[in-house]
Amino acid sequence: MICQPNFGVPGGLTTYLIGGFTFGLTRIAGRTLGAANAIGLAASALVTSAFSWACDALSVPAAFLLLAAITAAVAGPAMAGLRRQ
């Protein structure tokens, strides 16, 4: 996202494609946790769909606010759980 203005739209699309592909492969390849990886991959698809809908229906800044809220909703409890251990 930060480098996108330097590389333009083709560079941004290329990096998004490569990033999404490698993210999906790592989720699928890491079968040691089984259901946890499947749930993570499904959640990623749902968040991507929600983000796309927010961009289309609302606006790009509103979509990024939605993404920040989803990230905080996931990261907050995860961080709290790690602090307890």
C-alpha positions in Angstrom: 0.0 0.0 0.0 2.8 2.4 0.8 4.8 1.6 -2.4 1.7 1.8 -4.7 2.2 5.4 -5.7 5.8 4.7 -6.7 4.8 1.8 -9.0 1.4 2.9 -10.2 -1.7 0.8 -10.7 0.1 -2.1 -12.5 2.6 -2.4 -9.8 -0.1 -2.3 -7.1 -2.1 -4.9 -8.9 0.9 -7.1 -9.3 1.9 -6.9 -5.6 -1.6 -7.6 -4.5 -1.8 -10.6 -6.7 1.5 -12.0 -5.5 0.7 -11.2 -1.9 -2.8 -12.9 -2.1 -1.4 -15.9 -3.8 1.4 -16.5 -1.3 -1.0 -15.9 1.6 -3.4 -18.5 0.3 -0.6 -21.0 -0.4 0.8 -20.6 3.1 -2.7 -21.1 4.6 -3.3 -24.2 2.5 0.3 -25.6 3.0 0.3 -25.3 6.7 -1.9 -28.2 7.4 -0.5 -28.9 10.9 -3.3 -26.9 12.5 -6.0 -28.2 10.2 -9.2 -26.6 11.3 -7.5 -23.4 12.5 -6.0 -22.8 9.1 -9.3 -23.5 7.3 -11.1 -21.1 9.6 -8.4 -18.5 9.0 -8.7 -18.9 5.2 -12.5 -18.6 5.3 -12.3 -15.6 7.6 -9.8 -13.9 5.2 -12.2 -14.5 2.3 -15.1 -13.0 4.3 -13.1 -9.9 5.3 -12.0 -9.5 1.7 -15.6 -9.6 0.5 -16.7 -7.2 3.2 -13.9 -4.8 2.3 -14.9 -5.0 -1.4 -18.5 -4.3 -0.6 -17.6 -1.3 1.6 -15.5 0.1 -1.2 -18.3 -0.2 -3.7 -21.3 0.7 -1.5 -19.7 3.4 0.8 -16.3 4.9 0.0 -12.7 3.9 0.1 -12.0 5.8 3.4 -15.0 4.1 5.0 -13.8 0.7 3.8 -10.4 1.3 5.4 -12.2 2.3 8.7 -14.1 -1.0 8.4 -10.8 -2.9 7.9 -9.3 -1.1 10.9 -12.3 -2.1 13.0 -12.1 -5.7 11.9 -8.3 -5.8 12.6 -8.8 -4.3 16.1 -11.6 -6.8 16.8 -9.3 -9.7 16.0 -6.0 -8.4 17.2 -7.3 -7.0 20.6 -8.5 -10.3 22.0 -5.5 -12.2 20.6 -3.1 -9.8 22.3 -5.0 -10.0 25.5 -4.9 -13.8 25.4 -1.1 -13.7 24.8 -0.6 -11.4 27.8 -2.3 -13.9 30.1 0.1 -16.7 29.2 
